[in-house]
Amino acid sequence: MEKDGTKKDGLFARTDFSTLQKCAQTRDIHVDWYRKSRDILVAYGHIVDYAHDIEVLAEVDMKEDKLVDLEFKLNTFTEAKCLMICDVAQKMIGMPVAYGVEDRIRQYLGGACGCINLCNLMIDTMDALFFIYHINRVLDGEITFPEYGQILTRERKDSCLTFNFDIEDAGYAGDFKGNRDVQRF
């Protein structure tokens, strides 16, 4: 395995995108976060593809660990019945947003009576909000980076193998490739 996780003779190495015909369909997902007050954050998520233009606006109290307000906006959708999912937003208000948030979102928005597009957008929006909030606590000097790691291990263990110390490190010691210039709120 190469340092970037690819195989020397893998698909990335064998694919010349300049020789391929690009499909006309593209999906863009965009998420922004805003600080309303010390512990109240607002997250805006937007997904656009050939058949959908969906927006999410969520207000979260990170200290109280709950979703304070939520609204879905379907600008473009495939069927009139898609609008039924907007009523679910009110049922989600008050739900915890730390440990297990992905499963709770799937319970509300997944399945045959749900919307996988909105479900995925909501997971991306809420998951990243958690990380942004806590890394800003480090940058503000409220907690240390090791404490940040403990929070991730405790509250996000089931969302990423990085935070699950029950999974043995396979010896990957690659260079950190993340964004070192994290923007503060």
Contacts in CASP RR format, 6 or more apart in sequence:
PFRMAT RR
TARGET T0000
AUTHOR 0000-0000-0000
METHOD contacts of the structure
MODEL  1
MEKDGTKKDGLFARTDFSTLQKCAQTRDIHVDWYRKSRDILVAYGHIVDY
AHDIEVLAEVDMKEDKLVDLEFKLNTFTEAKCLMICDVAQKMIGMPVAYG
VEDRIRQYLGGACGCINLCNLMIDTMDALFFIYHINRVLDGEITFPEYGQ
ILTRERKDSCLTFNFDIEDAGYAGDFKGNRDVQRF
1 7 0 8 1.000
2 8 0 8 1.000
3 174 0 8 1.000
3 175 0 8 1.000
4 177 0 8 1.000
6 12 0 8 1.000
6 13 0 8 1.000
7 13 0 8 1.000
24 50 0 8 1.000
25 49 0 8 1.000
25 50 0 8 1.000
26 49 0 8 1.000
26 50 0 8 1.000
27 47 0 8 1.000
27 48 0 8 1.000
27 49 0 8 1.000
28 46 0 8 1.000
28 47 0 8 1.000
28 48 0 8 1.000
28 49 0 8 1.000
29 45 0 8 1.000
29 46 0 8 1.000
29 47 0 8 1.000
29 120 0 8 1.000
29 121 0 8 1.000
29 124 0 8 1.000
30 45 0 8 1.000
30 46 0 8 1.000
30 47 0 8 1.000
31 43 0 8 1.000
31 44 0 8 1.000
31 45 0 8 1.000
31 46 0 8 1.000
31 124 0 8 1.000
31 125 0 8 1.000
31 128 0 8 1.000
32 43 0 8 1.000
32 44 0 8 1.000
32 45 0 8 1.000
33 41 0 8 1.000
33 42 0 8 1.000
33 43 0 8 1.000
33 44 0 8 1.000
33 128 0 8 1.000
33 129 0 8 1.000
33 132 0 8 1.000
33 185 0 8 1.000
34 41 0 8 1.000
34 42 0 8 1.000
34 43 0 8 1.000
34 44 0 8 1.000
34 185 0 8 1.000
35 41 0 8 1.000
35 42 0 8 1.000
35 185 0 8 1.000
36 42 0 8 1.000
36 59 0 8 1.000
38 63 0 8 1.000
39 61 0 8 1.000
39 62 0 8 1.000
39 63 0 8 1.000
39 64 0 8 1.000
40 59 0 8 1.000
40 60 0 8 1.000
40 61 0 8 1.000
40 62 0 8 1.000
40 68 0 8 1.000
41 59 0 8 1.000
41 60 0 8 1.000
41 62 0 8 1.000
41 129 0 8 1.000
41 132 0 8 1.000
41 133 0 8 1.000
41 185 0 8 1.000
42 57 0 8 1.000
42 58 0 8 1.000
42 59 0 8 1.000
42 60 0 8 1.000
43 56 0 8 1.000
43 57 0 8 1.000
43 58 0 8 1.000
43 60 0 8 1.000
43 125 0 8 1.000
43 126 0 8 1.000
43 128 0 8 1.000
43 129 0 8 1.000
44 55 0 8 1.000
44 56 0 8 1.000
44 57 0 8 1.000
44 58 0 8 1.000
44 125 0 8 1.000
45 55 0 8 1.000
45 56 0 8 1.000
45 57 0 8 1.000
45 121 0 8 1.000
45 124 0 8 1.000
45 125 0 8 1.000
46 53 0 8 1.000
46 54 0 8 1.000
46 55 0 8 1.000
46 56 0 8 1.000
46 121 0 8 1.000
47 53 0 8 1.000
47 54 0 8 1.000
47 117 0 8 1.000
47 118 0 8 1.000
47 120 0 8 1.000
47 121 0 8 1.000
48 54 0 8 1.000
49 117 0 8 1.000
51 76 0 8 1.000
51 77 0 8 1.000
51 78 0 8 1.000
52 74 0 8 1.000
52 76 0 8 1.000
52 77 0 8 1.000
52 78 0 8 1.000
52 117 0 8 1.000
53 74 0 8 1.000
53 75 0 8 1.000
53 76 0 8 1.000
53 77 0 8 1.000
54 72 0 8 1.000
54 73 0 8 1.000
54 74 0 8 1.000
54 75 0 8 1.000
54 76 0 8 1.000
54 77 0 8 1.000
54 117 0 8 1.000
54 118 0 8 1.000
54 121 0 8 1.000
55 72 0 8 1.000
55 73 0 8 1.000
55 75 0 8 1.000
56 70 0 8 1.000
56 71 0 8 1.000
56 72 0 8 1.000
56 73 0 8 1.000
56 118 0 8 1.000
56 121 0 8 1.000
56 122 0 8 1.000
56 125 0 8 1.000
57 69 0 8 1.000
57 70 0 8 1.000
57 71 0 8 1.000
57 73 0 8 1.000
58 67 0 8 1.000
58 69 0 8 1.000
58 70 0 8 1.000
58 122 0 8 1.000
58 125 0 8 1.000
58 126 0 8 1.000
58 129 0 8 1.000
59 67 0 8 1.000
59 68 0 8 1.000
59 69 0 8 1.000
59 70 0 8 1.000
60 66 0 8 1.000
60 67 0 8 1.000
60 68 0 8 1.000
60 97 0 8 1.000
60 126 0 8 1.000
60 129 0 8 1.000
61 68 0 8 1.000
62 97 0 8 1.000
62 129 0 8 1.000
62 130 0 8 1.000
62 133 0 8 1.000
65 96 0 8 1.000
65 97 0 8 1.000
65 98 0 8 1.000
66 94 0 8 1.000
66 95 0 8 1.000
66 96 0 8 1.000
66 97 0 8 1.000
67 92 0 8 1.000
67 93 0 8 1.000
67 94 0 8 1.000
67 95 0 8 1.000
67 97 0 8 1.000
67 126 0 8 1.000
68 93 0 8 1.000
68 94 0 8 1.000
69 93 0 8 1.000
70 89 0 8 1.000
70 90 0 8 1.000
70 92 0 8 1.000
70 93 0 8 1.000
71 86 0 8 1.000
71 89 0 8 1.000
72 85 0 8 1.000
72 86 0 8 1.000
72 88 0 8 1.000
72 89 0 8 1.000
72 118 0 8 1.000
73 86 0 8 1.000
74 82 0 8 1.000
74 83 0 8 1.000
74 85 0 8 1.000
74 86 0 8 1.000
77 83 0 8 1.000
82 115 0 8 1.000
85 109 0 8 1.000
85 114 0 8 1.000
85 115 0 8 1.000
85 118 0 8 1.000
88 108 0 8 1.000
88 109 0 8 1.000
88 114 0 8 1.000
91 108 0 8 1.000
92 104 0 8 1.000
92 105 0 8 1.000
92 108 0 8 1.000
95 101 0 8 1.000
95 104 0 8 1.000
95 108 0 8 1.000
96 104 0 8 1.000
97 126 0 8 1.000
97 129 0 8 1.000
97 130 0 8 1.000
98 130 0 8 1.000
98 155 0 8 1.000
99 154 0 8 1.000
99 155 0 8 1.000
99 156 0 8 1.000
99 157 0 8 1.000
99 158 0 8 1.000
100 158 0 8 1.000
100 159 0 8 1.000
101 123 0 8 1.000
101 126 0 8 1.000
101 127 0 8 1.000
101 130 0 8 1.000
102 123 0 8 1.000
102 126 0 8 1.000
102 127 0 8 1.000
102 158 0 8 1.000
102 159 0 8 1.000
103 158 0 8 1.000
105 119 0 8 1.000
105 122 0 8 1.000
105 123 0 8 1.000
105 126 0 8 1.000
106 119 0 8 1.000
106 123 0 8 1.000
109 115 0 8 1.000
109 116 0 8 1.000
109 118 0 8 1.000
109 119 0 8 1.000
109 122 0 8 1.000
110 116 0 8 1.000
110 119 0 8 1.000
127 159 0 8 1.000
130 155 0 8 1.000
130 156 0 8 1.000
131 152 0 8 1.000
132 185 0 8 1.000
134 143 0 8 1.000
134 148 0 8 1.000
134 151 0 8 1.000
134 152 0 8 1.000
135 148 0 8 1.000
135 182 0 8 1.000
136 184 0 8 1.000
136 185 0 8 1.000
137 143 0 8 1.000
137 148 0 8 1.000
138 144 0 8 1.000
138 145 0 8 1.000
138 147 0 8 1.000
138 148 0 8 1.000
139 182 0 8 1.000
139 184 0 8 1.000
140 184 0 8 1.000
143 151 0 8 1.000
149 163 0 8 1.000
152 162 0 8 1.000
152 163 0 8 1.000
153 163 0 8 1.000
153 164 0 8 1.000
153 165 0 8 1.000
156 163 0 8 1.000
157 163 0 8 1.000
157 164 0 8 1.000
157 165 0 8 1.000
157 166 0 8 1.000
158 164 0 8 1.000
161 167 0 8 1.000
END
